[in-house]
Amino acid sequence: MEHPHNGRPVQAATRPLPGQEVLEHEICQLKRQVGQLQEAVVSHAVVDQAIGVVITLGQLDPDTALRVLQQVSQHTNIKLRQVAEHLVVWARTKQLPDAVRQALDAALAETAD
């Protein structure tokens, strides 16, 4: 359709369809949730690997190994996932931050009592 005064095509006003804004908002929320779930899966995998390292290191059961990781996290004020990442890297490289190493040694010593 052409504008009657200048002969140019008339563009229809682009209004959102009924409910479109709600749907777009829901899509954004779902994308955020998917991202959070993906992050949780990765985090869970790293923590599980670190539990395996602690199980091997201290010859512990999985629940006790998790408690050791939690103690290290609390005593170093480092998030559990980051502690887990340090331990997984340490298993390959033998490099572990001193604070993490000291807290790990103390937590393992507590389990031996």
Residue frames relative to the residue before (quaternion, step in Angstrom):
aa qw qx qy qz dx dy dz
M 1.0000 0.0000 0.0000 0.0000 0.00 0.00 0.00
E 0.2702 -0.7743 0.5573 0.1296 3.59 -0.96 0.93
H 0.5255 -0.5983 0.5026 0.3365 3.51 -1.23 0.64
P 0.4906 -0.7065 0.4143 0.2975 3.61 -0.76 0.96
H 0.7163 0.4651 -0.2721 0.4434 3.65 1.06 -0.52
N 0.8240 0.2168 -0.1152 0.5107 3.62 0.93 -0.71
G 0.4938 -0.7048 0.4064 0.3070 3.59 1.19 0.01
R 0.5216 0.6268 -0.4240 0.3940 3.60 1.24 0.04
P 0.5911 -0.5694 0.4207 0.3866 3.55 -1.20 0.53
V 0.3693 -0.7028 0.5665 0.2207 3.53 -1.08 0.77
Q 0.2532 -0.7595 0.5804 0.1493 3.56 -0.84 1.01
A 0.4405 -0.6834 0.5171 0.2674 3.50 -0.90 0.92
A 0.5310 -0.6084 0.4777 0.3459 3.57 -1.06 0.71
T 0.2946 -0.7583 0.5553 0.1727 3.55 -0.86 0.95
R 0.0487 0.7765 -0.6196 0.1032 3.50 -0.20 1.32
P 0.5344 -0.6073 0.4596 0.3666 3.54 -1.06 0.65
L 0.5114 -0.6162 0.5038 0.3241 3.51 -1.12 0.68
P 0.6298 -0.5249 0.3842 0.4246 3.60 -1.10 0.49
G 0.8245 0.1987 -0.1744 0.5003 3.55 -0.82 1.02
Q 0.4765 0.6990 -0.4349 0.3086 3.62 1.23 -0.21
E 0.6454 0.5179 -0.3320 0.4528 3.60 0.94 -0.80
V 0.6329 0.5219 -0.3248 0.4707 3.56 1.02 -0.79
L 0.6611 0.5033 -0.3029 0.4667 3.57 0.94 -0.89
E 0.6473 0.5108 -0.3247 0.4634 3.60 0.95 -0.82
H 0.6344 0.5192 -0.3238 0.4723 3.57 1.02 -0.78
E 0.6605 0.5009 -0.3042 0.4694 3.58 0.94 -0.88
I 0.6233 0.5300 -0.3374 0.4656 3.60 1.02 -0.76
C 0.6478 0.5127 -0.3205 0.4634 3.60 0.94 -0.85
Q 0.6518 0.5098 -0.3122 0.4667 3.58 0.98 -0.86
L 0.6606 0.5041 -0.3072 0.4638 3.58 0.96 -0.85
K 0.6316 0.5203 -0.3357 0.4665 3.60 1.00 -0.74
R 0.6382 0.5162 -0.3232 0.4710 3.57 1.01 -0.79
Q 0.6598 0.5097 -0.3051 0.4603 3.56 0.95 -0.89
V 0.6255 0.5257 -0.3353 0.4690 3.59 0.99 -0.78
G 0.6493 0.5170 -0.3124 0.4621 3.58 0.95 -0.85
Q 0.6607 0.4998 -0.3029 0.4710 3.56 0.97 -0.86
L 0.6530 0.5048 -0.3157 0.4681 3.58 0.99 -0.79
Q 0.6315 0.5183 -0.3380 0.4673 3.59 0.99 -0.75
E 0.6435 0.5148 -0.3112 0.4734 3.57 0.99 -0.84
A 0.6513 0.5202 -0.3131 0.4551 3.58 0.98 -0.82
V 0.6376 0.5247 -0.3303 0.4571 3.58 0.99 -0.80
V 0.6560 0.4942 -0.3089 0.4796 3.59 0.94 -0.89
S 0.6569 0.5166 -0.3087 0.4543 3.57 0.90 -0.93
H 0.6484 0.5219 -0.3115 0.4586 3.56 0.94 -0.90
A 0.6491 0.5230 -0.3181 0.4516 3.58 0.95 -0.84
V 0.6632 0.4969 -0.3089 0.4667 3.59 0.93 -0.87
V 0.6476 0.5042 -0.3195 0.4737 3.59 0.96 -0.84
D 0.6404 0.5198 -0.3283 0.4604 3.61 0.96 -0.79
Q 0.6410 0.5119 -0.3239 0.4714 3.59 1.00 -0.78
A 0.6608 0.4998 -0.3051 0.4696 3.58 0.97 -0.86
I 0.5926 0.5435 -0.3643 0.4698 3.59 1.07 -0.67
G 0.6333 0.5316 -0.3201 0.4625 3.57 1.01 -0.80
V 0.6311 0.5207 -0.3291 0.4715 3.58 1.01 -0.80
V 0.6929 0.4718 -0.2804 0.4675 3.59 0.86 -0.96
I 0.5895 0.5566 -0.3643 0.4582 3.60 1.06 -0.68
T 0.6907 0.4771 -0.2685 0.4725 3.55 0.88 -0.99
L 0.6734 0.5189 -0.2906 0.4391 3.54 0.91 -0.98
G 0.8201 0.2521 -0.1086 0.5021 3.57 0.78 -1.01
Q 0.3457 -0.7479 0.4843 0.2944 3.56 1.34 -0.03
L 0.3398 0.7489 -0.4705 0.3197 3.51 0.87 1.16
D 0.5156 -0.5753 0.5069 0.3824 3.53 -1.31 0.14
P 0.6907 -0.5153 0.3074 0.4035 3.63 -1.17 0.46
D 0.6530 0.5160 -0.3345 0.4419 3.63 0.91 -0.78
T 0.6606 0.4875 -0.3036 0.4835 3.57 0.97 -0.83
A 0.6286 0.5352 -0.3352 0.4541 3.59 0.99 -0.77
L 0.6367 0.5104 -0.3247 0.4783 3.59 1.01 -0.76
R 0.6460 0.5100 -0.3249 0.4658 3.59 0.96 -0.81
V 0.6052 0.5407 -0.3479 0.4694 3.60 1.08 -0.69
L 0.6537 0.5029 -0.3124 0.4713 3.59 0.91 -0.88
Q 0.6562 0.5109 -0.3121 0.4593 3.57 0.95 -0.85
Q 0.6372 0.5176 -0.3244 0.4700 3.59 1.03 -0.77
V 0.6356 0.5154 -0.3293 0.4712 3.57 0.95 -0.85
S 0.6427 0.5306 -0.3148 0.4542 3.56 0.94 -0.89
Q 0.6941 0.4796 -0.2761 0.4604 3.57 0.87 -0.96
H 0.7147 0.4669 -0.2658 0.4478 3.59 0.89 -0.89
T 0.7216 0.3952 -0.2462 0.5123 3.58 1.16 -0.47
N 0.3283 -0.7527 0.4908 0.2911 3.57 1.31 -0.31
I 0.4692 0.6091 -0.4652 0.4387 3.55 1.06 0.91
K 0.5484 -0.6277 0.4372 0.3378 3.56 -0.92 0.89
L 0.6349 -0.5686 0.3790 0.3606 3.54 -1.12 0.79
R 0.6572 0.5124 -0.3235 0.4481 3.59 0.88 -0.87
Q 0.6656 0.4958 -0.3118 0.4625 3.59 0.97 -0.79
V 0.6039 0.5261 -0.3526 0.4838 3.58 1.06 -0.70
A 0.6461 0.5240 -0.3104 0.4600 3.56 0.95 -0.92
E 0.6463 0.5157 -0.3213 0.4616 3.59 0.93 -0.85
H 0.6296 0.5324 -0.3313 0.4587 3.59 0.99 -0.85
L 0.6949 0.4807 -0.2872 0.4513 3.58 0.88 -0.91
V 0.6338 0.5160 -0.3369 0.4675 3.58 1.01 -0.72
V 0.6477 0.4878 -0.3147 0.4936 3.59 0.98 -0.79
W 0.6383 0.5459 -0.3229 0.4362 3.58 0.96 -0.88
A 0.6159 0.5592 -0.3476 0.4326 3.59 1.03 -0.73
R 0.7177 0.4149 -0.2437 0.5033 3.59 1.13 -0.60
T 0.8164 0.3188 -0.1196 0.4664 3.56 0.86 -1.01
K 0.3277 -0.7539 0.4852 0.2981 3.57 1.27 -0.42
Q 0.5526 0.5624 -0.4143 0.4545 3.60 1.16 0.59
L 0.0916 0.7838 -0.5997 0.1327 3.54 -0.69 1.19
P 0.5115 -0.6403 0.4619 0.3392 3.61 -0.84 0.89
D 0.6045 -0.6087 0.3807 0.3451 3.57 -0.98 0.87
A 0.6592 0.5158 -0.3231 0.4417 3.60 0.88 -0.89
V 0.6531 0.4982 -0.3101 0.4787 3.57 1.00 -0.81
R 0.6463 0.5282 -0.3162 0.4508 3.57 0.96 -0.88
Q 0.6701 0.4969 -0.3011 0.4619 3.58 0.91 -0.91
A 0.6698 0.4856 -0.2979 0.4763 3.59 0.93 -0.88
L 0.6316 0.5245 -0.3290 0.4667 3.60 1.05 -0.72
D 0.6480 0.5111 -0.3161 0.4679 3.57 0.93 -0.88
A 0.6658 0.4985 -0.3058 0.4635 3.60 0.95 -0.88
A 0.6664 0.4979 -0.3066 0.4627 3.59 0.92 -0.86
L 0.6479 0.5013 -0.3161 0.4785 3.59 1.00 -0.77
A 0.6296 0.5305 -0.3343 0.4588 3.60 1.02 -0.78
E 0.6315 0.5355 -0.3316 0.4523 3.60 1.04 -0.73
T 0.6560 0.5076 -0.3213 0.4568 3.59 1.04 -0.72
A 0.6303 0.5482 -0.3353 0.4355 3.59 1.14 -0.55
D 0.5989 0.5912 -0.3594 0.4032 3.59 1.18 -0.47
